[in-house]
């Protein structure tokens, strides 16, 4: 009598899929950035802010010279002046002379500006639940990888 053939035992590990290429990772990063800024623009618009106004507010973790803001936003200094003027008129930022160089104008959040940034971040986080689901070790790894890929991005 012939014995029935038994299925082959499962392999110890599933077959490996090839690692994504650097170009595929770059494309995925671009898609992630586009999705993030589309979401950011919608959240900012709910507060009657443009994307650039919202970005400026979120960059002001500490007082900054207008030139530094222009560099971070990748725009001309005259554009920053207009954005600061509009945000200042709404009471979200204020301008002060730098105590060490009175020619330099520092931009800082007002209390209302700080509250607006908290609201924007809170709403963004409610849409990015994947970040909340990462454990502590994964968050450290993610931050390390981002810093390795984009060294100019500070924590």
PADRENNU-440044 format. One record per residue: residue number from 1; residue in one letter; x, y, z of N, C-alpha, C in turn. Coordinates in pm, 1 decimal, padded with zeros to 6 digits, always signed. Atoms other than C-alpha are relative to their C-alpha. Last residue first. Example, Ala and Ser with C-alpha at 12.3 -4.5 7.8 and 13.67 -1.06 7.14 Angstrom:
+------+-------+----------+----------+----------+----------+----------+----------+----------+----------+----------+
! zafi ! lotor !    neast !   nnorth !      nup !   caeast !  canorth !     caup !    ceast !   cnorth !      cup !
+------+-------+----------+----------+----------+----------+----------+----------+----------+----------+----------+
!    2 !     S ! -00082.0 ! -00119.0 ! -00006.0 ! +01367.0 ! -00106.0 ! +00714.0 ! -00077.0 ! +00109.0 ! +00073.0 !
!    1 !     A ! +00089.0 ! -00119.0 ! +00000.0 ! +01230.0 ! -00450.0 ! +00780.0 ! +00090.0 ! +00120.0 ! +00000.0 !
+------+-------+----------+----------+----------+----------+----------+----------+----------+----------+----------+
# end
This chain:
+------+-------+----------+----------+----------+----------+----------+----------+----------+----------+----------+
! zafi ! lotor !    neast !   nnorth !      nup !   caeast !  canorth !     caup !    ceast !   cnorth !      cup !
+------+-------+----------+----------+----------+----------+----------+----------+----------+----------+----------+
!  155 !     X ! +00105.5 ! +00061.7 ! -00083.0 ! +01411.0 ! +06668.4 ! +01664.0 ! -00072.8 ! +00105.8 ! +00079.6 !
!  154 !     X ! -00035.1 ! +00016.4 ! -00141.8 ! +01603.0 ! +06848.2 ! +01393.9 ! -00117.2 ! -00056.5 ! +00076.3 !
!  153 !     X ! +00123.1 ! -00002.3 ! -00078.1 ! +01557.5 ! +06794.0 ! +01022.3 ! +00036.9 ! -00027.5 ! +00145.2 !
!  152 !     X ! +00032.7 ! -00139.9 ! -00029.5 ! +01883.3 ! +06887.5 ! +00846.7 ! -00125.7 ! +00013.8 ! +00084.1 !
!  151 !     X ! -00076.0 ! -00052.9 ! -00114.9 ! +02000.7 ! +06526.3 ! +00875.4 ! -00033.3 ! +00144.5 ! +00035.1 !
!  150 !     X ! +00014.5 ! -00145.8 ! +00013.0 ! +01718.1 ! +06401.2 ! +00650.7 ! +00072.6 ! +00066.8 ! +00115.4 !
!  149 !     X ! +00038.5 ! -00028.7 ! +00138.0 ! +01784.7 ! +06029.2 ! +00590.8 ! -00003.1 ! +00150.7 ! -00025.9 !
!  148 !     X ! -00102.6 ! +00055.3 ! +00089.0 ! +01978.3 ! +05972.9 ! +00913.3 ! -00029.4 ! +00035.4 ! -00145.5 !
!  147 !     X ! -00119.7 ! -00081.8 ! -00014.6 ! +01757.8 ! +06203.8 ! +01117.2 ! +00112.2 ! -00047.3 ! -00091.9 !
!  146 !     X ! +00028.4 ! -00130.9 ! +00061.1 ! +01446.3 ! +06032.0 ! +00981.6 ! +00123.3 ! +00089.7 ! +00006.3 !
!  145 !     X ! +00000.6 ! +00017.0 ! +00145.3 ! +01599.5 ! +05693.1 ! +01062.8 ! -00028.3 ! +00131.9 ! -00071.6 !
!  144 !     X ! -00138.2 ! +00021.8 ! +00043.2 ! +01685.5 ! +05797.7 ! +01418.7 ! +00007.2 ! -00012.9 ! -00151.8 !
!  143 !     X ! -00069.5 ! -00128.2 ! -00010.2 ! +01336.5 ! +05941.5 ! +01473.0 ! +00144.4 ! -00012.7 ! -00049.5 !
!  142 !     X ! +00054.8 ! -00086.5 ! +00104.4 ! +01175.5 ! +05621.7 ! +01345.1 ! +00072.1 ! +00134.5 ! -00000.3 !
!  141 !     X ! -00051.7 ! +00047.3 ! +00128.8 ! +01402.7 ! +05407.0 ! +01561.2 ! -00045.4 ! +00090.9 ! -00113.9 !
!  140 !     X ! -00143.4 ! -00031.5 ! +00002.7 ! +01326.1 ! +05612.5 ! +01873.8 ! +00060.3 ! -00039.8 ! -00135.3 !
!  139 !     X ! -00008.7 ! -00146.1 ! +00016.2 ! +00952.9 ! +05595.9 ! +01793.2 ! +00145.6 ! +00044.5 ! -00003.4 !
!  138 !     X ! +00026.2 ! -00032.7 ! +00140.8 ! +00983.0 ! +05218.3 ! +01738.2 ! +00008.0 ! +00150.4 ! -00024.9 !
!  137 !     X ! -00117.2 ! +00042.3 ! +00078.0 ! +01147.7 ! +05176.1 ! +02079.8 ! -00017.3 ! +00033.8 ! -00148.4 !
!  136 !     X ! -00113.1 ! -00089.2 ! -00027.9 ! +00876.5 ! +05379.8 ! +02253.0 ! +00122.0 ! -00034.4 ! -00086.2 !
!  135 !     X ! -00056.2 ! +00011.4 ! -00133.6 ! +00591.4 ! +05189.5 ! +02091.0 ! +00121.5 ! +00090.3 ! +00013.1 !
!  134 !     X ! -00139.1 ! +00043.9 ! -00008.6 ! +00423.3 ! +05315.0 ! +01776.5 ! +00043.4 ! -00006.8 ! +00145.6 !
!  133 !     X ! -00006.1 ! +00145.4 ! -00020.3 ! +00042.9 ! +05330.2 ! +01794.3 ! +00143.3 ! -00052.8 ! +00007.6 !
!  132 !     X ! +00038.1 ! +00034.1 ! -00137.3 ! +00038.3 ! +05705.4 ! +01850.6 ! +00015.0 ! -00149.3 ! +00027.2 !
!  131 !     X ! -00109.4 ! -00044.8 ! -00086.4 ! +00229.0 ! +05762.8 ! +01525.8 ! -00027.3 ! -00035.9 ! +00145.0 !
!  130 !     X ! -00110.3 ! +00094.8 ! +00011.1 ! -00021.3 ! +05549.5 ! +01335.3 ! +00117.5 ! +00039.5 ! +00087.3 !
!  129 !     X ! +00005.5 ! +00093.8 ! -00112.2 ! -00301.8 ! +05768.4 ! +01468.3 ! +00111.8 ! -00103.7 ! -00005.8 !
!  128 !     X ! -00121.4 ! +00081.2 ! +00017.7 ! -00205.9 ! +06045.9 ! +01228.7 ! +00010.8 ! -00101.7 ! +00113.3 !
!  127 !     X ! +00003.0 ! +00057.6 ! +00134.2 ! -00550.1 ! +06209.5 ! +01190.6 ! +00121.0 ! -00089.8 ! -00028.0 !
!  126 !     X ! +00119.8 ! +00083.8 ! +00005.8 ! -00595.6 ! +06273.7 ! +01564.0 ! -00015.0 ! -00064.8 ! -00137.4 !
!  125 !     X ! -00026.6 ! +00127.2 ! -00067.7 ! -00234.9 ! +06391.1 ! +01569.1 ! -00122.8 ! -00091.5 ! -00004.4 !
!  124 !     X ! -00086.5 ! +00079.3 ! +00088.0 ! -00313.7 ! +06658.7 ! +01308.8 ! +00026.3 ! -00137.2 ! +00061.7 !
!  123 !     X ! +00083.3 ! +00051.0 ! +00108.7 ! -00605.3 ! +06779.0 ! +01522.8 ! +00081.9 ! -00083.8 ! -00097.8 !
!  122 !     X ! +00093.6 ! +00097.7 ! -00055.5 ! -00385.9 ! +06807.6 ! +01830.6 ! -00085.5 ! -00060.4 ! -00110.8 !
!  121 !     X ! -00073.3 ! +00125.3 ! -00025.4 ! -00108.3 ! +06976.7 ! +01634.9 ! -00093.0 ! -00108.6 ! +00052.6 !
!  120 !     X ! -00038.7 ! +00057.8 ! +00129.4 ! -00348.0 ! +07239.6 ! +01495.7 ! +00070.2 ! -00134.1 ! +00022.2 !
!  119 !     X ! +00120.7 ! +00052.8 ! +00064.1 ! -00503.9 ! +07303.1 ! +01836.6 ! +00033.3 ! -00068.4 ! -00132.2 !
!  118 !     X ! +00042.3 ! +00119.3 ! -00075.9 ! -00165.6 ! +07337.3 ! +02008.1 ! -00122.3 ! -00064.3 ! -00066.2 !
!  117 !     X ! -00093.0 ! +00107.4 ! +00035.6 ! -00049.3 ! +07575.7 ! +01731.0 ! -00038.2 ! -00128.4 ! +00073.6 !
!  116 !     X ! +00033.1 ! +00040.0 ! +00136.8 ! -00361.4 ! +07790.7 ! +01781.1 ! +00089.5 ! -00115.2 ! -00044.5 !
!  115 !     X ! +00122.3 ! +00079.8 ! -00008.8 ! -00300.1 ! +07798.0 ! +02157.5 ! -00041.4 ! -00050.2 ! -00139.0 !
!  114 !     X ! -00036.3 ! +00128.9 ! -00060.8 ! +00057.5 ! +07914.7 ! +02103.3 ! -00121.1 ! -00091.6 ! +00008.4 !
!  113 !     X ! -00072.7 ! +00076.6 ! +00100.9 ! -00065.5 ! +08186.0 ! +01865.8 ! +00039.7 ! -00137.1 ! +00051.7 !
!  112 !     X ! +00101.8 ! +00046.9 ! +00094.9 ! -00319.6 ! +08304.3 ! +02122.0 ! +00064.2 ! -00082.7 ! -00111.3 !
!  111 !     X ! +00074.3 ! +00107.9 ! -00066.4 ! -00043.6 ! +08321.1 ! +02383.6 ! -00106.1 ! -00057.2 ! -00093.4 !
!  110 !     X ! +00072.4 ! -00054.7 ! -00114.5 ! +00164.4 ! +08522.9 ! +02136.5 ! -00068.4 ! -00118.3 ! +00069.3 !
!  109 !     X ! +00142.3 ! +00025.8 ! -00017.4 ! +00414.1 ! +08345.3 ! +01917.0 ! -00053.9 ! +00079.3 ! +00118.2 !
!  108 !     X ! +00036.1 ! +00098.1 ! -00103.2 ! +00749.4 ! +08500.6 ! +01842.5 ! -00151.0 ! -00014.4 ! +00006.9 !
!  107 !     X ! +00142.8 ! +00030.7 ! +00005.1 ! +00919.4 ! +08685.1 ! +01558.0 ! -00026.9 ! -00106.3 ! +00105.0 !
!  106 !     X ! +00034.5 ! +00134.2 ! -00046.6 ! +01259.4 ! +08848.1 ! +01609.2 ! -00151.7 ! -00015.9 ! -00005.3 !
!  105 !     X ! +00135.4 ! +00012.6 ! -00054.9 ! +01358.2 ! +09152.7 ! +01404.9 ! -00027.9 ! -00146.3 ! +00031.6 !
!  104 !     X ! +00063.8 ! +00129.3 ! +00026.2 ! +01731.1 ! +09205.0 ! +01357.7 ! -00136.2 ! -00003.7 ! +00069.0 !
!  103 !     X ! +00039.4 ! +00001.0 ! +00141.9 ! +01852.3 ! +09566.8 ! +01338.5 ! -00076.9 ! -00127.5 ! -00034.6 !
!  102 !     X ! +00130.3 ! -00066.3 ! +00017.7 ! +01846.0 ! +09589.7 ! +01720.7 ! -00045.5 ! +00004.0 ! -00145.3 !
!  101 !     X ! -00017.8 ! -00073.2 ! +00126.3 ! +02131.7 ! +09339.5 ! +01743.7 ! -00135.0 ! +00059.8 ! -00037.4 !
!  100 !     X ! -00143.0 ! -00003.4 ! +00032.1 ! +02186.2 ! +09174.5 ! +02086.6 ! +00029.7 ! +00073.0 ! -00131.0 !
!   99 !     X ! -00075.4 ! -00082.4 ! -00095.2 ! +01838.8 ! +09266.0 ! +02217.9 ! +00149.8 ! +00008.8 ! -00032.7 !
!   98 !     X ! -00091.6 ! +00089.4 ! -00070.7 ! +01676.5 ! +09132.9 ! +01897.6 ! +00083.7 ! +00084.8 ! +00094.8 !
!   97 !     X ! -00140.5 ! -00012.0 ! +00037.9 ! +01402.1 ! +09380.7 ! +01805.4 ! +00081.5 ! -00098.3 ! +00083.5 !
!   96 !     X ! -00079.1 ! -00081.9 ! -00091.9 ! +01051.7 ! +09253.1 ! +01863.1 ! +00142.2 ! +00007.4 ! -00053.7 !
!   95 !     X ! -00136.9 ! -00026.2 ! +00042.8 ! +00779.8 ! +09118.7 ! +01637.1 ! +00068.3 ! +00085.5 ! +00103.4 !
!   94 !     X ! -00044.8 ! -00137.8 ! -00017.7 ! +00453.8 ! +08966.0 ! +01753.4 ! +00146.0 ! +00006.2 ! -00041.4 !
!   93 !     X ! -00145.0 ! -00018.6 ! -00016.5 ! +00260.9 ! +08657.7 ! +01655.4 ! +00026.8 ! +00146.2 ! +00032.6 !
!   92 !     X ! -00060.6 ! +00132.0 ! -00016.0 ! -00098.4 ! +08528.1 ! +01671.1 ! +00151.7 ! +00005.2 ! +00018.3 !
!   91 !     X ! -00042.2 ! +00020.2 ! -00138.0 ! -00276.3 ! +08860.0 ! +01734.2 ! +00066.5 ! -00134.0 ! +00026.1 !
!   90 !     X ! +00095.5 ! +00090.8 ! -00064.9 ! -00469.5 ! +08855.2 ! +01406.5 ! +00038.4 ! -00030.3 ! +00144.4 !
!   89 !     X ! +00129.5 ! -00068.2 ! -00002.3 ! -00284.9 ! +09161.8 ! +01276.7 ! -00106.6 ! -00085.4 ! +00066.9 !
!   88 !     X ! -00004.3 ! -00101.1 ! -00105.4 ! +00040.0 ! +08989.7 ! +01375.0 ! -00132.9 ! +00073.1 ! +00013.2 !
!   87 !     X ! +00014.0 ! +00072.4 ! -00126.8 ! -00045.7 ! +08687.2 ! +01161.0 ! +00001.6 ! +00096.1 ! +00118.3 !
!   86 !     X ! +00136.4 ! +00053.4 ! -00008.6 ! -00108.4 ! +08915.0 ! +00861.3 ! -00023.0 ! -00075.8 ! +00131.1 !
!   85 !     X ! +00095.7 ! -00111.3 ! -00012.1 ! +00210.1 ! +09118.6 ! +00917.8 ! -00142.2 ! -00052.4 ! +00018.5 !
!   84 !     X ! -00009.0 ! -00047.7 ! -00138.7 ! +00414.4 ! +08802.1 ! +00978.8 ! -00097.8 ! +00114.8 ! +00023.3 !
!   83 !     X ! +00062.1 ! +00103.3 ! -00084.0 ! +00292.9 ! +08656.5 ! +00648.1 ! -00001.1 ! +00044.8 ! +00146.0 !
!   82 !     X ! +00144.8 ! -00000.5 ! +00022.5 ! +00371.6 ! +08978.2 ! +00462.7 ! -00072.8 ! -00099.5 ! +00088.3 !
!   81 !     X ! +00051.4 ! -00125.4 ! -00056.1 ! +00718.7 ! +09007.3 ! +00615.7 ! -00151.6 ! +00006.2 ! -00013.7 !
!   80 !     X ! +00008.1 ! +00020.6 ! -00145.2 ! +00782.9 ! +08641.1 ! +00539.2 ! -00055.9 ! +00124.6 ! +00066.7 !
!   79 !     X ! +00118.6 ! +00083.5 ! -00023.8 ! +00701.9 ! +08705.0 ! +00172.4 ! -00020.7 ! -00021.9 ! +00149.4 !
!   78 !     X ! +00116.5 ! -00088.3 ! +00014.0 ! +00953.7 ! +08993.6 ! +00169.2 ! -00130.3 ! -00077.9 ! +00019.9 !
!   77 !     X ! +00022.8 ! -00073.4 ! -00125.3 ! +01217.3 ! +08757.7 ! +00311.2 ! -00121.8 ! +00091.8 ! -00009.6 !
!   76 !     X ! -00065.8 ! -00129.7 ! -00007.3 ! +01181.8 ! +08534.8 ! +00003.6 ! -00035.7 ! +00070.4 ! +00130.9 !
!   75 !     X ! +00063.6 ! -00108.2 ! +00073.4 ! +01072.7 ! +08176.2 ! +00050.4 ! +00077.6 ! +00129.4 ! +00021.7 !
!   74 !     X ! -00049.8 ! -00001.5 ! +00137.9 ! +01216.7 ! +07842.2 ! +00151.8 ! -00073.1 ! +00105.3 ! -00083.3 !
!   73 !     X ! +00117.3 ! +00007.7 ! +00086.8 ! +01000.5 ! +07826.3 ! +00466.3 ! +00037.2 ! -00001.4 ! -00147.3 !
!   72 !     X ! +00075.5 ! +00121.5 ! -00032.9 ! +01301.2 ! +07744.4 ! +00682.4 ! -00120.5 ! -00020.1 ! -00092.3 !
!   71 !     X ! -00078.8 ! +00117.1 ! +00038.0 ! +01517.7 ! +08006.7 ! +00508.6 ! -00077.6 ! -00129.4 ! +00024.5 !
!   70 !     X ! -00001.4 ! +00002.7 ! +00146.9 ! +01249.3 ! +08276.1 ! +00531.0 ! +00076.9 ! -00122.9 ! -00048.3 !
!   69 !     X ! +00131.6 ! +00048.0 ! +00043.6 ! +01199.0 ! +08190.4 ! +00898.1 ! -00006.1 ! -00010.1 ! -00151.6 !
!   68 !     X ! +00002.0 ! +00144.2 ! -00026.8 ! +01573.9 ! +08227.7 ! +00960.2 ! -00134.1 ! -00060.6 ! -00042.4 !
!   67 !     X ! -00084.6 ! +00063.8 ! +00101.7 ! +01567.3 ! +08572.1 ! +00792.4 ! +00000.1 ! -00152.1 ! +00017.9 !
!   66 !     X ! +00079.1 ! +00012.1 ! +00122.1 ! +01273.1 ! +08679.6 ! +01011.8 ! +00080.1 ! -00068.9 ! -00110.4 !
!   65 !     X ! -00016.5 ! -00113.7 ! +00090.4 ! +01477.3 ! +08608.8 ! +01322.0 ! -00079.6 ! -00024.4 ! -00128.7 !
!   64 !     X ! -00090.3 ! +00018.8 ! +00113.3 ! +01327.9 ! +08344.3 ! +01546.5 ! +00013.7 ! +00128.6 ! -00078.7 !
!   63 !     X ! -00011.4 ! -00119.5 ! +00085.0 ! +01162.5 ! +08335.4 ! +01888.4 ! +00105.4 ! -00021.5 ! -00108.8 !
!   62 !     X ! -00076.5 ! -00100.7 ! -00076.2 ! +01115.8 ! +07975.0 ! +02006.1 ! +00005.2 ! +00123.4 ! -00088.3 !
!   61 !     X ! -00010.5 ! +00062.8 ! -00132.7 ! +00887.6 ! +07694.3 ! +01890.6 ! +00074.9 ! +00091.3 ! +00095.6 !
!   60 !     X ! -00039.2 ! -00095.4 ! -00105.0 ! +00798.2 ! +07922.8 ! +01599.5 ! -00002.7 ! -00063.9 ! +00138.6 !
!   59 !     X ! -00146.6 ! -00010.0 ! -00008.0 ! +00800.1 ! +07659.7 ! +01325.0 ! +00046.8 ! +00085.8 ! +00117.0 !
!   58 !     X ! -00052.2 ! +00125.5 ! -00055.6 ! +00433.4 ! +07565.0 ! +01381.9 ! +00152.3 ! +00000.8 ! +00011.6 !
!   57 !     X ! +00036.6 ! +00012.6 ! -00141.3 ! +00323.5 ! +07925.9 ! +01338.4 ! +00062.9 ! -00125.0 ! +00060.7 !
!   56 !     X ! -00079.9 ! -00096.0 ! -00076.3 ! +00518.1 ! +07956.4 ! +01014.6 ! -00030.9 ! -00011.8 ! +00149.0 !
!   55 !     X ! -00136.8 ! +00050.3 ! -00010.1 ! +00368.0 ! +07634.8 ! +00877.5 ! +00085.3 ! +00094.4 ! +00083.7 !
!   54 !     X ! -00001.4 ! +00110.5 ! -00095.3 ! +00016.6 ! +07755.3 ! +00958.6 ! +00140.1 ! -00055.8 ! +00019.2 !
!   53 !     X ! +00021.4 ! -00059.3 ! -00131.7 ! +00077.7 ! +08087.6 ! +00782.3 ! +00003.3 ! -00108.6 ! +00107.5 !
!   52 !     X ! -00123.9 ! -00066.3 ! -00041.0 ! +00228.8 ! +07904.5 ! +00484.2 ! -00014.4 ! +00066.0 ! +00136.8 !
!   51 !     X ! -00100.5 ! +00101.8 ! -00032.1 ! -00069.9 ! +07666.3 ! +00459.0 ! +00127.9 ! +00066.3 ! +00050.8 !
!   50 !     X ! -00055.2 ! +00065.0 ! +00117.8 ! -00308.7 ! +07959.2 ! +00473.4 ! +00099.2 ! -00106.5 ! +00046.0 !
!   49 !     X ! -00142.1 ! -00020.8 ! +00024.4 ! -00496.9 ! +08030.6 ! +00793.8 ! +00038.7 ! -00066.4 ! -00131.7 !
!   48 !     X ! -00014.2 ! -00114.5 ! +00091.0 ! -00872.8 ! +08073.8 ! +00847.5 ! +00147.4 ! +00038.2 ! -00019.4 !
!   47 !     X ! -00029.6 ! -00113.2 ! -00089.3 ! -00868.5 ! +07835.0 ! +01144.0 ! +00024.8 ! +00127.5 ! -00080.3 !
!   46 !     X ! +00110.0 ! -00004.2 ! -00096.9 ! -01038.2 ! +07557.8 ! +00943.4 ! +00017.3 ! +00115.0 ! +00098.8 !
!   45 !     X ! +00111.1 ! -00072.5 ! +00062.9 ! -00788.5 ! +07646.5 ! +00669.2 ! -00120.2 ! +00009.4 ! +00093.5 !
!   44 !     X ! -00028.9 ! -00143.7 ! -00007.8 ! -00502.5 ! +07538.8 ! +00899.0 ! -00117.5 ! +00080.9 ! -00055.8 !
!   43 !     X ! +00012.4 ! -00036.6 ! -00141.7 ! -00657.4 ! +07191.8 ! +00942.7 ! +00026.2 ! +00149.5 ! +00018.0 !
!   42 !     X ! +00142.4 ! +00004.8 ! -00034.9 ! -00709.3 ! +07158.7 ! +00565.9 ! -00021.7 ! +00042.9 ! +00144.7 !
!   41 !     X ! +00067.0 ! -00113.5 ! +00064.4 ! -00354.3 ! +07277.4 ! +00489.1 ! -00148.5 ! +00003.5 ! +00036.4 !
!   40 !     X ! -00039.4 ! -00121.3 ! -00072.5 ! -00210.1 ! +07031.7 ! +00744.3 ! -00073.2 ! +00121.7 ! -00057.4 !
!   39 !     X ! +00072.9 ! +00004.2 ! -00126.8 ! -00403.0 ! +06741.7 ! +00586.2 ! +00026.9 ! +00127.7 ! +00079.7 !
!   38 !     X ! +00140.6 ! -00015.3 ! +00040.4 ! -00271.0 ! +06830.7 ! +00239.5 ! -00087.3 ! +00004.1 ! +00124.8 !
!   37 !     X ! +00026.8 ! -00141.6 ! +00024.8 ! +00067.5 ! +06887.7 ! +00401.5 ! -00140.2 ! +00026.0 ! -00053.2 !
!   36 !     X ! -00010.0 ! -00077.8 ! -00123.5 ! +00074.2 ! +06538.5 ! +00556.5 ! -00036.1 ! +00145.9 ! -00026.0 !
!   35 !     X ! +00119.4 ! +00030.7 ! -00079.6 ! -00051.2 ! +06370.9 ! +00237.8 ! -00000.9 ! +00082.2 ! +00128.6 !
!   34 !     X ! +00114.8 ! -00061.3 ! +00068.0 ! +00215.6 ! +06544.8 ! +00029.1 ! -00128.5 ! -00023.1 ! +00078.7 !
!   33 !     X ! -00007.3 ! -00145.2 ! -00020.6 ! +00486.9 ! +06456.0 ! +00281.9 ! -00120.1 ! +00069.4 ! -00064.3 !
!   32 !     X ! +00031.8 ! -00025.8 ! -00140.9 ! +00379.2 ! +06090.2 ! +00286.5 ! +00000.2 ! +00150.1 ! +00027.7 !
!   31 !     X ! +00144.3 ! +00021.4 ! -00017.1 ! +00371.7 ! +06076.4 ! -00093.5 ! -00042.8 ! +00030.1 ! +00143.3 !
!   30 !     X ! +00068.4 ! -00111.7 ! +00067.7 ! +00718.5 ! +06232.8 ! -00111.8 ! -00151.9 ! -00013.6 ! +00014.4 !
!   29 !     X ! -00018.4 ! -00117.7 ! -00085.4 ! +00848.7 ! +05983.2 ! +00146.5 ! -00071.9 ! +00121.3 ! -00060.0 !
!   28 !     X ! +00090.3 ! +00019.9 ! -00114.1 ! +00700.6 ! +05697.7 ! -00057.1 ! +00008.6 ! +00117.1 ! +00096.9 !
!   27 !     X ! +00137.3 ! -00021.1 ! +00046.7 ! +00868.9 ! +05831.1 ! -00371.7 ! -00100.4 ! -00015.6 ! +00114.3 !
!   26 !     X ! +00015.3 ! -00143.7 ! +00023.8 ! +01202.3 ! +05861.8 ! -00189.4 ! -00142.8 ! +00031.3 ! -00046.5 !
!   25 !     X ! +00012.0 ! -00065.4 ! -00130.5 ! +01163.4 ! +05507.8 ! -00055.9 ! -00019.3 ! +00150.1 ! -00015.8 !
!   24 !     X ! +00132.7 ! +00033.5 ! -00052.8 ! +01094.8 ! +05377.3 ! -00406.3 ! -00022.2 ! +00065.4 ! +00136.7 !
!   23 !     X ! +00098.0 ! -00078.7 ! +00076.6 ! +01399.0 ! +05566.7 ! -00538.0 ! -00141.4 ! -00028.7 ! +00050.0 !
!   22 !     X ! +00000.3 ! -00138.8 ! -00048.4 ! +01616.7 ! +05423.1 ! -00257.1 ! -00101.0 ! +00088.0 ! -00074.7 !
!   21 !     X ! -00115.2 ! -00075.6 ! +00048.7 ! +01505.0 ! +05077.2 ! -00366.7 ! -00001.8 ! +00138.7 ! +00062.0 !
!   20 !     X ! +00032.4 ! -00107.8 ! +00094.4 ! +01264.8 ! +04879.8 ! -00155.4 ! +00127.3 ! +00071.9 ! -00042.2 !
!   19 !     X ! +00005.0 ! -00130.9 ! -00066.3 ! +01411.2 ! +04565.1 ! -00001.7 ! -00038.4 ! +00106.0 ! -00102.6 !
!   18 !     X ! -00116.5 ! -00086.0 ! +00019.9 ! +01326.7 ! +04246.6 ! -00189.3 ! -00019.7 ! +00134.6 ! +00070.1 !
!   17 !     X ! +00028.5 ! -00087.3 ! +00113.5 ! +01061.7 ! +04030.8 ! -00030.8 ! +00120.9 ! +00091.4 ! -00017.2 !
!   16 !     X ! -00024.9 ! -00144.1 ! -00014.8 ! +01195.1 ! +03757.2 ! +00184.9 ! -00040.9 ! +00074.5 ! -00125.4 !
!   15 !     X ! -00096.4 ! -00051.6 ! +00098.0 ! +01035.6 ! +03416.5 ! +00169.0 ! +00012.4 ! +00151.8 ! +00013.2 !
!   14 !     X ! +00062.7 ! -00021.8 ! +00130.1 ! +00861.1 ! +03330.9 ! +00493.3 ! +00104.2 ! +00054.5 ! -00098.8 !
!   13 !     X ! +00036.3 ! -00140.8 ! +00018.6 ! +01080.3 ! +03200.5 ! +00772.5 ! -00061.2 ! +00017.7 ! -00138.3 !
!   12 !     X ! -00018.3 ! -00074.0 ! -00125.4 ! +01130.4 ! +02856.4 ! +00919.5 ! -00039.3 ! +00145.6 ! -00014.3 !
!   11 !     X ! -00137.0 ! -00048.2 ! -00019.6 ! +00990.3 ! +02684.7 ! +00613.7 ! +00004.6 ! +00086.4 ! +00125.5 !
!   10 !     X ! -00016.9 ! -00142.2 ! +00032.8 ! +00662.3 ! +02504.7 ! +00651.2 ! +00143.9 ! +00042.2 ! +00027.3 !
!    9 !     X ! +00011.5 ! -00084.3 ! -00120.6 ! +00693.8 ! +02126.3 ! +00651.3 ! +00021.9 ! +00147.4 ! -00036.9 !
!    8 !     X ! -00132.6 ! -00040.1 ! -00048.4 ! +00632.4 ! +01972.4 ! +00309.6 ! -00017.1 ! +00086.4 ! +00123.7 !
!    7 !     X ! -00048.6 ! -00130.3 ! +00047.5 ! +00286.5 ! +01827.5 ! +00273.1 ! +00136.3 ! +00029.7 ! +00061.6 !
!    6 !     X ! +00024.7 ! -00106.5 ! -00096.8 ! +00256.8 ! +01455.9 ! +00341.9 ! +00050.2 ! +00132.2 ! -00055.9 !
!    5 !     X ! -00110.1 ! -00095.4 ! -00011.3 ! +00234.1 ! +01215.0 ! +00049.5 ! -00039.1 ! +00110.9 ! +00096.3 !
!    4 !     X ! +00027.9 ! -00132.5 ! +00059.4 ! -00019.5 ! +00942.2 ! +00108.5 ! +00118.2 ! +00092.9 ! +00026.0 !
!    3 !     X ! +00035.4 ! -00102.4 ! -00099.9 ! +00140.4 ! +00606.0 ! +00181.1 ! -00032.9 ! +00131.0 ! -00069.9 !
!    2 !     X ! -00077.8 ! -00122.0 ! +00011.0 ! +00128.5 ! +00344.0 ! -00085.9 ! -00049.3 ! +00100.9 ! +00102.6 !
!    1 !     X ! +00084.1 ! -00117.2 ! +00000.0 ! +00000.0 ! +00000.0 ! +00000.0 ! +00088.8 ! +00123.7 ! +00000.0 !
+------+-------+----------+----------+----------+----------+----------+----------+----------+----------+----------+
# end
